[in-house]
């Protein structure tokens, strides 16, 4: 039931805002990785300003309020668990390619045996 532009960031996968952009979450995560366990608005603005992005206070405060008091590692783990349940067709292509490679290798091996 998601719409384009929706973004989920908390461990309960609550909709934050259709207009939230990854830049705010990414800046928050960079601050946490830099050792700041509870980044404030000014901390995130400093990161965004360093790459020429002007922060929207409403969006920024929404991200901060949703992540406040949460362990970022737990939030990421919950997100990974949700993504793992999303079906994708990539695995089928990889399996088919592996089978084709194995079959080609077996055929090449049989040809070499005949030559000897």
C-alpha positions in Angstrom: 0.0 0.0 0.0 2.9 2.4 -0.5 2.9 5.3 -2.8 5.9 6.6 -4.7 7.9 8.9 -2.4 6.9 7.2 0.8 9.7 6.4 3.1 9.9 4.2 6.2 12.5 4.8 8.9 11.5 3.5 12.3 11.5 0.0 13.6 7.7 -0.2 13.4 7.8 0.9 9.8 5.4 3.8 10.4 5.0 6.2 7.4 7.1 9.3 8.1 6.3 11.5 5.2 5.8 11.1 1.5 8.2 14.1 1.0 11.0 12.9 3.3 14.2 12.4 1.3 17.1 10.1 2.1 19.4 13.0 2.6 18.1 13.7 6.1 18.3 10.1 7.1 21.7 9.7 5.5 23.0 12.8 7.4 21.5 11.5 10.6 23.3 8.1 10.1 26.6 9.9 9.2 26.3 11.8 12.5 25.7 8.6 14.4 28.6 6.9 12.7 30.8 9.8 13.6 30.1 9.2 17.3 27.1 11.4 18.0 24.5 9.1 19.5 21.7 11.7 19.5 22.3 14.1 16.6 20.5 17.5 17.0 19.1 19.6 14.1 22.2 21.7 14.0 24.4 18.6 13.7 22.5 17.4 10.7 22.3 20.8 9.1 26.1 21.1 9.4 26.5 17.8 7.5 24.0 18.9 4.8 25.5 22.3 4.5 28.9 20.8 3.9 27.6 19.3 0.6 25.5 22.3 -0.4 22.1 21.1 0.7 19.7 23.5 2.5 17.8 21.7 5.2 14.0 21.9 5.5 13.4 22.3 9.2 10.0 20.5 9.1 11.4 17.4 7.4 14.6 17.4 9.4 12.7 17.6 12.7 10.4 14.8 11.6 13.3 12.5 11.0 14.9 13.4 14.3 11.7 12.9 16.2 11.1 9.5 14.6 14.6 8.3 15.4 15.0 9.9 18.8 15.7 7.3 21.5 16.1 4.5 19.0 19.1 2.4 18.3 20.1 3.0 14.7 21.5 -0.6 14.4 18.1 -1.9 15.5 16.2 0.3 13.0 18.5 -0.9 10.2 18.1 -4.5 11.2 14.3 -4.2 11.2 14.5 -2.6 7.7 16.7 -5.4 6.4 14.2 -7.9 7.8 11.4 -6.2 6.0 13.4 -6.0 2.7 14.3 -9.7 3.0 10.6 -10.6 2.8 10.2 -8.6 -0.5 10.1 -11.1 -3.4 12.5 -10.4 -6.2 13.3 -12.2 -9.5 17.0 -11.7 -9.3 17.7 -15.0 -7.6 16.0 -17.0 -10.4 18.3 -15.4 -13.0 21.4 -16.1 -10.9 20.3 -19.8 -10.5 19.6 -20.2 -14.2 22.9 -18.6 -15.1 24.8 -20.9 -12.7 23.0 -24.0 -14.1 23.9 -22.9 -17.6 27.5 -22.3 -16.6 27.7 -25.8 -15.0 26.1 -27.4 -18.0 28.6 -25.7 -20.3 31.5 -26.8 -18.1 30.3 -30.4 -18.0 30.0 -30.4 -21.8 33.5 -29.0 -22.2 34.8 -31.6 -19.8 33.2 -34.4 -21.9 34.8 -33.1 -25.1 38.2 -33.0 -23.5 37.9 -36.6 -22.3 37.2 -37.8 -25.9 40.3 -36.1 -27.2 42.6 -38.0 -24.8 
